[in-house]
Amino acid sequence: MRLNGKRAFITAAGQGIGRAVAEAMTAEGAHVVATDLKGDLLSDIKAAESFALDATDKDALQKAITDAKPDILVNCAGFVHNGTIADCTDEQWGFAFDLNCRTQFHGMQVALPGMVERGGGSIINVSSVASSIIAAPNRFVYAATKAAVIAMTKSVALDYVTTGVRCNCICPGTVDSPSLHQRWEDSGDYEAAKKQFIARQPMGRVGTPEEIAKLAIYLGSDESAFTTGHAHVIDGGWSVG
Ligand code: NAD
């Protein structure tokens, strides 16, 4: 198995991409510590350990990561605000950066010393193709946070490149998840929104959380030992042109 002997810590593992990553890493032999704001979502997850954790609670997050001693840290917690710059309130700006960026900052900061001490590790931050890679309609603050994730990823990768610790991020396009269906619902016309979101992928479909998990397995495993500091796009061709 590709992650035998490795320990993984994951935020937002209750559903969607985080859950698929947690279960795929478990299937590949990792000891997975799966966490989510909503503990009930974890009741049937296939992971060695699981518990409720608000990733924006710095003390709780850092204690949980210290206890977990991860070789692989997956920073997945994030929220999609819908709207242009005209719609964005200061509260939304603050919430978006707290959840989508500050949690990753706190997670990486506490995980790094242990990884360095143990001679290596792999950090996987979840960004988005809607970031500094491409613009998507109504993703003003969301894209700003996900671009910051790419910047943090590159910065950490460079500063730790000689320690054996690697840091990469995943930039998914449109991925089937409960929050995606909610966004279609919130648009007021579920079917029209679904059609529009599918059409933006030249492949003519949205991705699955399992497809994103396969990339996470690669980045978490030693197969990707020569890869650090990159924004790995997985988007059905959306950003190709
Ligand atoms: P989702 O949005 O359906 O689920 C998000 C999960 O995060 C939920 O289980 C929720 O309980 C948890 N969560 C929310 N606040 C939290 C907090 N404070 N602490 C811990 N957990 C918290 O799942 P998804 O759509 O797969 O999104 C996961 C990540 O992938 C996000 O960072 C998102 O921005 C990113 N992403 C998703 C897509 C997509 O199309 N689905 C595309 C690109 C990037």
py3Dmol code that shows the C-alpha trace and the ligand (Angstrom):
import py3Dmol

protein = """\
ATOM      1  CA  MET A   1       0.000   0.000   0.000  1.00  0.00           C
ATOM      2  CA  ARG A   2       1.201   3.443  -0.971  1.00  0.00           C
ATOM      3  CA  LEU A   3       0.942   5.152   2.433  1.00  0.00           C
ATOM      4  CA  ASN A   4       1.962   2.290   4.711  1.00  0.00           C
ATOM      5  CA  GLY A   5       3.442   3.514   7.992  1.00  0.00           C
ATOM      6  CA  LYS A   6       2.409   7.133   7.455  1.00  0.00           C
ATOM      7  CA  ARG A   7       0.223   9.221   9.728  1.00  0.00           C
ATOM      8  CA  ALA A   8      -2.193  11.719   8.151  1.00  0.00           C
ATOM      9  CA  PHE A   9      -4.184  14.577   9.678  1.00  0.00           C
ATOM     10  CA  ILE A  10      -7.121  16.061   7.757  1.00  0.00           C
ATOM     11  CA  THR A  11      -9.440  19.016   8.394  1.00  0.00           C
ATOM     12  CA  ALA A  12     -12.979  19.127   6.959  1.00  0.00           C
ATOM     13  CA  ALA A  13     -13.082  15.356   6.466  1.00  0.00           C
ATOM     14  CA  GLY A  14     -16.826  15.078   7.065  1.00  0.00           C
ATOM     15  CA  GLN A  15     -17.920  15.282   3.437  1.00  0.00           C
ATOM     16  CA  GLY A  16     -16.795  16.086  -0.083  1.00  0.00           C
ATOM     17  CA  ILE A  17     -13.094  16.203  -0.939  1.00  0.00           C
ATOM     18  CA  GLY A  18     -11.881  15.901   2.671  1.00  0.00           C
ATOM     19  CA  ARG A  19     -13.863  12.738   3.271  1.00  0.00           C
ATOM     20  CA  ALA A  20     -12.692  11.134   0.035  1.00  0.00           C
ATOM     21  CA  VAL A  21      -9.076  11.982   0.881  1.00  0.00           C
ATOM     22  CA  ALA A  22      -9.403  10.561   4.414  1.00  0.00           C
ATOM     23  CA  GLU A  23     -10.923   7.303   3.203  1.00  0.00           C
ATOM     24  CA  ALA A  24      -8.507   6.906   0.285  1.00  0.00           C
ATOM     25  CA  MET A  25      -5.529   7.480   2.594  1.00  0.00           C
ATOM     26  CA  THR A  26      -6.926   4.900   5.027  1.00  0.00           C
ATOM     27  CA  ALA A  27      -7.313   2.424   2.156  1.00  0.00           C
ATOM     28  CA  GLU A  28      -3.665   3.042   1.217  1.00  0.00           C
ATOM     29  CA  GLY A  29      -2.510   2.072   4.703  1.00  0.00           C
ATOM     30  CA  ALA A  30      -2.170   5.438   6.471  1.00  0.00           C
ATOM     31  CA  HIS A  31      -3.179   6.017  10.080  1.00  0.00           C
ATOM     32  CA  VAL A  32      -5.713   8.787   9.412  1.00  0.00           C
ATOM     33  CA  VAL A  33      -6.907  11.353  11.942  1.00  0.00           C
ATOM     34  CA  ALA A  34     -10.084  12.756  10.386  1.00  0.00           C
ATOM     35  CA  THR A  35     -11.617  15.942  11.800  1.00  0.00           C
ATOM     36  CA  ASP A  36     -14.541  18.194  10.902  1.00  0.00           C
ATOM     37  CA  LEU A  37     -16.524  21.035  12.419  1.00  0.00           C
ATOM     38  CA  LYS A  38     -19.567  18.764  12.383  1.00  0.00           C
ATOM     39  CA  GLY A  39     -18.642  15.656  14.366  1.00  0.00           C
ATOM     40  CA  ASP A  40     -21.814  13.804  13.317  1.00  0.00           C
ATOM     41  CA  LEU A  41     -20.572  13.727   9.713  1.00  0.00           C
ATOM     42  CA  LEU A  42     -17.680  11.558  10.891  1.00  0.00           C
ATOM     43  CA  SER A  43     -19.759   8.822  12.533  1.00  0.00           C
ATOM     44  CA  ASP A  44     -19.234   6.294   9.734  1.00  0.00           C
ATOM     45  CA  ILE A  45     -15.930   7.497   8.263  1.00  0.00           C
ATOM     46  CA  LYS A  46     -13.240   4.931   7.520  1.00  0.00           C
ATOM     47  CA  ALA A  47     -10.358   6.403   9.529  1.00  0.00           C
ATOM     48  CA  ALA A  48      -8.255   5.325  12.505  1.00  0.00           C
ATOM     49  CA  GLU A  49      -9.380   8.314  14.580  1.00  0.00           C
ATOM     50  CA  SER A  50     -12.059  10.932  14.081  1.00  0.00           C
ATOM     51  CA  PHE A  51     -13.418  13.778  16.160  1.00  0.00           C
ATOM     52  CA  ALA A  52     -15.137  17.155  15.919  1.00  0.00           C
ATOM     53  CA  LEU A  53     -12.753  20.048  15.438  1.00  0.00           C
ATOM     54  CA  ASP A  54     -13.318  23.646  14.409  1.00  0.00           C
ATOM     55  CA  ALA A  55     -10.237  24.407  12.326  1.00  0.00           C
ATOM     56  CA  THR A  56     -10.602  28.125  13.134  1.00  0.00           C
ATOM     57  CA  ASP A  57     -10.022  27.356  16.834  1.00  0.00           C
ATOM     58  CA  LYS A  58      -6.245  27.832  16.835  1.00  0.00           C
ATOM     59  CA  ASP A  59      -5.553  26.189  20.197  1.00  0.00           C
ATOM     60  CA  ALA A  60      -7.724  23.146  19.471  1.00  0.00           C
ATOM     61  CA  LEU A  61      -6.318  22.739  15.946  1.00  0.00           C
ATOM     62  CA  GLN A  62      -2.713  23.045  17.044  1.00  0.00           C
ATOM     63  CA  LYS A  63      -3.173  20.653  19.980  1.00  0.00           C
ATOM     64  CA  ALA A  64      -4.835  18.074  17.736  1.00  0.00           C
ATOM     65  CA  ILE A  65      -2.030  18.282  15.168  1.00  0.00           C
ATOM     66  CA  THR A  66       0.668  18.125  17.855  1.00  0.00           C
ATOM     67  CA  ASP A  67      -0.969  14.987  19.270  1.00  0.00           C
ATOM     68  CA  ALA A  68      -1.413  13.418  15.818  1.00  0.00           C
ATOM     69  CA  LYS A  69       2.264  13.805  14.785  1.00  0.00           C
ATOM     70  CA  PRO A  70       1.344  13.729  11.096  1.00  0.00           C
ATOM     71  CA  ASP A  71       3.653  12.827   8.220  1.00  0.00           C
ATOM     72  CA  ILE A  72       0.904  14.141   5.939  1.00  0.00           C
ATOM     73  CA  LEU A  73      -1.137  17.250   6.748  1.00  0.00           C
ATOM     74  CA  VAL A  74      -4.177  17.937   4.575  1.00  0.00           C
ATOM     75  CA  ASN A  75      -5.579  21.433   5.070  1.00  0.00           C
ATOM     76  CA  CYS A  76      -8.989  21.091   3.455  1.00  0.00           C
ATOM     77  CA  ALA A  77     -11.381  23.352   5.404  1.00  0.00           C
ATOM     78  CA  GLY A  78     -12.805  26.095   3.231  1.00  0.00           C
ATOM     79  CA  PHE A  79     -15.956  27.985   2.313  1.00  0.00           C
ATOM     80  CA  VAL A  80     -17.147  29.429  -1.003  1.00  0.00           C
ATOM     81  CA  HIS A  81     -18.612  32.923  -0.805  1.00  0.00           C
ATOM     82  CA  ASN A  82     -20.705  33.864  -3.811  1.00  0.00           C
ATOM     83  CA  GLY A  83     -20.381  37.420  -5.073  1.00  0.00           C
ATOM     84  CA  THR A  84     -18.426  40.192  -6.721  1.00  0.00           C
ATOM     85  CA  ILE A  85     -16.375  42.862  -4.984  1.00  0.00           C
ATOM     86  CA  ALA A  86     -19.558  44.951  -4.782  1.00  0.00           C
ATOM     87  CA  ASP A  87     -21.251  42.252  -2.708  1.00  0.00           C
ATOM     88  CA  CYS A  88     -18.383  41.504  -0.328  1.00  0.00           C
ATOM     89  CA  THR A  89     -18.753  42.727   3.243  1.00  0.00           C
ATOM     90  CA  ASP A  90     -15.912  43.121   5.712  1.00  0.00           C
ATOM     91  CA  GLU A  91     -17.438  40.270   7.698  1.00  0.00           C
ATOM     92  CA  GLN A  92     -17.331  37.967   4.664  1.00  0.00           C
ATOM     93  CA  TRP A  93     -13.770  39.025   3.905  1.00  0.00           C
ATOM     94  CA  GLY A  94     -12.705  38.255   7.474  1.00  0.00           C
ATOM     95  CA  PHE A  95     -14.565  34.941   7.641  1.00  0.00           C
ATOM     96  CA  ALA A  96     -13.172  33.793   4.289  1.00  0.00           C
ATOM     97  CA  PHE A  97      -9.568  34.554   5.194  1.00  0.00           C
ATOM     98  CA  ASP A  98      -9.972  33.099   8.709  1.00  0.00           C
ATOM     99  CA  LEU A  99     -11.342  29.802   7.434  1.00  0.00           C
ATOM    100  CA  ASN A 100      -9.645  29.375   4.056  1.00  0.00           C
ATOM    101  CA  CYS A 101      -6.182  30.765   4.953  1.00  0.00           C
ATOM    102  CA  ARG A 102      -5.561  31.314   8.656  1.00  0.00           C
ATOM    103  CA  THR A 103      -6.430  27.677   9.456  1.00  0.00           C
ATOM    104  CA  GLN A 104      -3.795  26.522   6.935  1.00  0.00           C
ATOM    105  CA  PHE A 105      -1.245  28.963   8.406  1.00  0.00           C
ATOM    106  CA  HIS A 106      -1.891  27.645  11.917  1.00  0.00           C
ATOM    107  CA  GLY A 107      -1.910  24.016  10.798  1.00  0.00           C
ATOM    108  CA  MET A 108       1.347  24.248   8.878  1.00  0.00           C
ATOM    109  CA  GLN A 109       3.073  26.299  11.573  1.00  0.00           C
ATOM    110  CA  VAL A 110       2.473  23.680  14.247  1.00  0.00           C
ATOM    111  CA  ALA A 111       3.078  20.632  12.023  1.00  0.00           C
ATOM    112  CA  LEU A 112       6.398  21.758  10.552  1.00  0.00           C
ATOM    113  CA  PRO A 113       8.763  21.410  13.552  1.00  0.00           C
ATOM    114  CA  GLY A 114       7.757  17.770  14.105  1.00  0.00           C
ATOM    115  CA  MET A 115       8.034  16.978  10.399  1.00  0.00           C
ATOM    116  CA  VAL A 116      11.514  18.521  10.280  1.00  0.00           C
ATOM    117  CA  GLU A 117      12.557  16.598  13.399  1.00  0.00           C
ATOM    118  CA  ARG A 118      11.343  13.322  11.888  1.00  0.00           C
ATOM    119  CA  GLY A 119      13.203  14.073   8.655  1.00  0.00           C
ATOM    120  CA  GLY A 120      10.317  14.785   6.320  1.00  0.00           C
ATOM    121  CA  GLY A 121       6.643  15.224   5.644  1.00  0.00           C
ATOM    122  CA  SER A 122       4.124  16.264   3.044  1.00  0.00           C
ATOM    123  CA  ILE A 123       1.743  19.187   3.428  1.00  0.00           C
ATOM    124  CA  ILE A 124      -1.216  19.315   1.060  1.00  0.00           C
ATOM    125  CA  ASN A 125      -3.230  22.527   1.024  1.00  0.00           C
ATOM    126  CA  VAL A 126      -6.553  22.628  -0.763  1.00  0.00           C
ATOM    127  CA  SER A 127      -6.728  25.681  -3.020  1.00  0.00           C
ATOM    128  CA  SER A 128      -8.852  26.044  -6.167  1.00  0.00           C
ATOM    129  CA  VAL A 129      -8.425  26.748  -9.839  1.00  0.00           C
ATOM    130  CA  ALA A 130     -10.549  29.840  -9.090  1.00  0.00           C
ATOM    131  CA  SER A 131      -7.629  31.697  -7.520  1.00  0.00           C
ATOM    132  CA  SER A 132      -4.594  33.274  -9.190  1.00  0.00           C
ATOM    133  CA  ILE A 133      -4.992  30.640 -11.950  1.00  0.00           C
ATOM    134  CA  ILE A 134      -8.286  31.726 -13.489  1.00  0.00           C
ATOM    135  CA  ALA A 135     -11.139  34.031 -12.536  1.00  0.00           C
ATOM    136  CA  ALA A 136     -14.610  32.585 -12.122  1.00  0.00           C
ATOM    137  CA  PRO A 137     -17.771  34.698 -11.935  1.00  0.00           C
ATOM    138  CA  ASN A 138     -18.778  35.761  -8.403  1.00  0.00           C
ATOM    139  CA  ARG A 139     -15.706  34.402  -6.684  1.00  0.00           C
ATOM    140  CA  PHE A 140     -14.125  37.687  -5.527  1.00  0.00           C
ATOM    141  CA  VAL A 141     -13.118  36.928  -1.946  1.00  0.00           C
ATOM    142  CA  TYR A 142     -12.995  33.175  -2.479  1.00  0.00           C
ATOM    143  CA  ALA A 143     -10.415  33.540  -5.254  1.00  0.00           C
ATOM    144  CA  ALA A 144      -8.395  35.976  -3.141  1.00  0.00           C
ATOM    145  CA  THR A 145      -8.169  33.403  -0.332  1.00  0.00           C
ATOM    146  CA  LYS A 146      -7.309  30.531  -2.662  1.00  0.00           C
ATOM    147  CA  ALA A 147      -4.592  32.621  -4.362  1.00  0.00           C
ATOM    148  CA  ALA A 148      -3.173  33.256  -0.903  1.00  0.00           C
ATOM    149  CA  VAL A 149      -3.136  29.485  -0.330  1.00  0.00           C
ATOM    150  CA  ILE A 150      -0.959  29.066  -3.428  1.00  0.00           C
ATOM    151  CA  ALA A 151       1.383  31.806  -2.171  1.00  0.00           C
ATOM    152  CA  MET A 152       1.657  30.252   1.318  1.00  0.00           C
ATOM    153  CA  THR A 153       2.318  26.864  -0.283  1.00  0.00           C
ATOM    154  CA  LYS A 154       5.199  28.158  -2.408  1.00  0.00           C
ATOM    155  CA  SER A 155       6.676  30.111   0.485  1.00  0.00           C
ATOM    156  CA  VAL A 156       6.670  27.133   2.865  1.00  0.00           C
ATOM    157  CA  ALA A 157       7.977  24.810   0.145  1.00  0.00           C
ATOM    158  CA  LEU A 158      10.950  27.060  -0.541  1.00  0.00           C
ATOM    159  CA  ASP A 159      11.816  27.768   3.089  1.00  0.00           C
ATOM    160  CA  TYR A 160      11.729  24.037   3.971  1.00  0.00           C
ATOM    161  CA  VAL A 161      13.064  22.540   0.746  1.00  0.00           C
ATOM    162  CA  THR A 162      16.265  21.204   2.319  1.00  0.00           C
ATOM    163  CA  THR A 163      14.518  19.631   5.329  1.00  0.00           C
ATOM    164  CA  GLY A 164      12.687  16.817   3.558  1.00  0.00           C
ATOM    165  CA  VAL A 165       9.343  18.520   4.099  1.00  0.00           C
ATOM    166  CA  ARG A 166       7.372  19.145   0.918  1.00  0.00           C
ATOM    167  CA  CYS A 167       4.422  21.472   0.543  1.00  0.00           C
ATOM    168  CA  ASN A 168       2.039  21.381  -2.414  1.00  0.00           C
ATOM    169  CA  CYS A 169      -1.482  22.499  -3.079  1.00  0.00           C
ATOM    170  CA  ILE A 170      -4.323  21.007  -5.048  1.00  0.00           C
ATOM    171  CA  CYS A 171      -6.369  23.298  -7.289  1.00  0.00           C
ATOM    172  CA  PRO A 172      -9.612  21.529  -8.145  1.00  0.00           C
ATOM    173  CA  GLY A 173     -12.090  22.799 -10.694  1.00  0.00           C
ATOM    174  CA  THR A 174     -15.748  21.960 -10.124  1.00  0.00           C
ATOM    175  CA  VAL A 175     -16.113  18.918  -7.881  1.00  0.00           C
ATOM    176  CA  ASP A 176     -19.291  17.101  -6.912  1.00  0.00           C
ATOM    177  CA  SER A 177     -19.812  17.765  -3.191  1.00  0.00           C
ATOM    178  CA  PRO A 178     -22.709  18.621  -0.868  1.00  0.00           C
ATOM    179  CA  SER A 179     -21.765  22.316  -0.928  1.00  0.00           C
ATOM    180  CA  LEU A 180     -21.747  22.332  -4.744  1.00  0.00           C
ATOM    181  CA  HIS A 181     -25.332  21.063  -4.768  1.00  0.00           C
ATOM    182  CA  GLN A 182     -26.177  23.731  -2.184  1.00  0.00           C
ATOM    183  CA  ARG A 183     -24.714  26.418  -4.461  1.00  0.00           C
ATOM    184  CA  TRP A 184     -26.910  25.151  -7.313  1.00  0.00           C
ATOM    185  CA  GLU A 185     -29.890  25.199  -4.941  1.00  0.00           C
ATOM    186  CA  ASP A 186     -29.085  28.725  -3.717  1.00  0.00           C
ATOM    187  CA  SER A 187     -28.990  30.053  -7.293  1.00  0.00           C
ATOM    188  CA  GLY A 188     -32.772  29.769  -7.415  1.00  0.00           C
ATOM    189  CA  ASP A 189     -32.708  27.540 -10.520  1.00  0.00           C
ATOM    190  CA  TYR A 190     -30.970  24.270  -9.631  1.00  0.00           C
ATOM    191  CA  GLU A 191     -31.083  22.725 -13.111  1.00  0.00           C
ATOM    192  CA  ALA A 192     -29.868  25.848 -14.924  1.00  0.00           C
ATOM    193  CA  ALA A 193     -27.014  26.339 -12.451  1.00  0.00           C
ATOM    194  CA  LYS A 194     -26.027  22.679 -12.737  1.00  0.00           C
ATOM    195  CA  LYS A 195     -25.971  22.909 -16.529  1.00  0.00           C
ATOM    196  CA  GLN A 196     -23.858  26.060 -16.413  1.00  0.00           C
ATOM    197  CA  PHE A 197     -21.356  24.617 -13.911  1.00  0.00           C
ATOM    198  CA  ILE A 198     -20.985  21.427 -15.982  1.00  0.00           C
ATOM    199  CA  ALA A 199     -20.528  23.393 -19.214  1.00  0.00           C
ATOM    200  CA  ARG A 200     -17.446  25.198 -17.961  1.00  0.00           C
ATOM    201  CA  GLN A 201     -15.426  21.964 -18.032  1.00  0.00           C
ATOM    202  CA  PRO A 202     -14.437  21.063 -21.601  1.00  0.00           C
ATOM    203  CA  MET A 203     -14.752  17.433 -20.481  1.00  0.00           C
ATOM    204  CA  GLY A 204     -18.465  18.056 -20.036  1.00  0.00           C
ATOM    205  CA  ARG A 205     -18.747  16.890 -16.447  1.00  0.00           C
ATOM    206  CA  VAL A 206     -17.762  17.855 -12.921  1.00  0.00           C
ATOM    207  CA  GLY A 207     -15.020  15.986 -11.081  1.00  0.00           C
ATOM    208  CA  THR A 208     -15.509  13.519  -8.263  1.00  0.00           C
ATOM    209  CA  PRO A 209     -14.013  13.805  -4.775  1.00  0.00           C
ATOM    210  CA  GLU A 210     -12.396  10.413  -5.397  1.00  0.00           C
ATOM    211  CA  GLU A 211     -10.484  11.830  -8.386  1.00  0.00           C
ATOM    212  CA  ILE A 212      -9.120  14.609  -6.174  1.00  0.00           C
ATOM    213  CA  ALA A 213      -8.235  12.034  -3.509  1.00  0.00           C
ATOM    214  CA  LYS A 214      -6.062  10.142  -6.009  1.00  0.00           C
ATOM    215  CA  LEU A 215      -3.954  13.279  -6.503  1.00  0.00           C
ATOM    216  CA  ALA A 216      -3.721  13.691  -2.725  1.00  0.00           C
ATOM    217  CA  ILE A 217      -2.474  10.107  -2.389  1.00  0.00           C
ATOM    218  CA  TYR A 218       0.251  10.838  -4.929  1.00  0.00           C
ATOM    219  CA  LEU A 219       1.283  14.055  -3.149  1.00  0.00           C
ATOM    220  CA  GLY A 220       1.203  12.407   0.271  1.00  0.00           C
ATOM    221  CA  SER A 221       3.239   9.401  -0.828  1.00  0.00           C
ATOM    222  CA  ASP A 222       6.945   9.115  -1.569  1.00  0.00           C
ATOM    223  CA  GLU A 223       6.049   8.750  -5.269  1.00  0.00           C
ATOM    224  CA  SER A 224       5.999  12.564  -5.411  1.00  0.00           C
ATOM    225  CA  ALA A 225       9.345  12.943  -3.601  1.00  0.00           C
ATOM    226  CA  PHE A 226      10.729  15.337  -6.253  1.00  0.00           C
ATOM    227  CA  THR A 227       7.673  17.629  -6.211  1.00  0.00           C
ATOM    228  CA  THR A 228       7.279  20.629  -3.949  1.00  0.00           C
ATOM    229  CA  GLY A 229       5.839  24.134  -4.086  1.00  0.00           C
ATOM    230  CA  HIS A 230       3.385  23.524  -6.875  1.00  0.00           C
ATOM    231  CA  ALA A 231      -0.229  24.260  -7.530  1.00  0.00           C
ATOM    232  CA  HIS A 232      -1.527  20.984  -8.979  1.00  0.00           C
ATOM    233  CA  VAL A 233      -4.504  21.732 -11.195  1.00  0.00           C
ATOM    234  CA  ILE A 234      -7.204  19.060 -11.586  1.00  0.00           C
ATOM    235  CA  ASP A 235     -10.140  20.612 -13.395  1.00  0.00           C
ATOM    236  CA  GLY A 236     -11.385  18.664 -16.418  1.00  0.00           C
ATOM    237  CA  GLY A 237      -9.666  21.151 -18.693  1.00  0.00           C
ATOM    238  CA  TRP A 238     -11.487  24.244 -17.346  1.00  0.00           C
ATOM    239  CA  SER A 239      -8.342  26.373 -17.117  1.00  0.00           C
ATOM    240  CA  VAL A 240      -6.795  25.152 -20.368  1.00  0.00           C
ATOM    241  CA  GLY A 241      -8.419  27.886 -22.420  1.00  0.00           C
TER     242      GLY A 241
END
"""
ligand_1 = """\
44
NAD
P -17.979 20.817 1.276
O -17.907 22.292 1.069
O -19.212 20.131 0.807
O -17.760 20.465 2.800
C -16.942 21.273 3.588
C -16.692 20.609 4.921
O -15.964 21.554 5.707
C -17.961 20.259 5.694
O -17.890 18.924 6.157
C -17.926 21.254 6.866
O -18.536 20.760 8.043
C -16.439 21.487 7.028
N -16.123 22.727 7.727
C -16.715 23.935 7.571
N -16.200 24.825 8.430
C -15.241 24.166 9.144
C -14.378 24.530 10.203
N -14.390 25.774 10.718
N -13.541 23.592 10.706
C -13.532 22.330 10.216
N -14.343 21.922 9.224
C -15.188 22.832 8.695
O -16.683 20.110 0.638
P -15.905 20.419 -0.707
O -16.783 21.145 -1.689
O -15.284 19.145 -1.096
O -14.786 21.487 -0.288
C -13.623 21.110 0.431
C -12.478 22.048 0.055
O -12.260 21.963 -1.347
C -12.724 23.527 0.361
O -11.539 24.133 0.804
C -13.133 24.083 -0.993
O -12.873 25.463 -1.116
C -12.240 23.262 -1.903
N -12.707 23.214 -3.293
C -13.910 22.657 -3.603
C -14.340 22.647 -4.932
C -15.659 22.054 -5.330
O -16.095 22.277 -6.475
N -16.336 21.308 -4.482
C -13.521 23.202 -5.922
C -12.294 23.752 -5.561
C -11.898 23.756 -4.246
"""
view = py3Dmol.view(width=600, height=400)
view.addModel(protein, "pdb")
view.setStyle({"model": 0}, {"cartoon": {"style": "trace"}})
view.addModel(ligand_1, "xyz")
view.setStyle({"model": 1}, {"stick": {}})
view.zoomTo()
view.show()
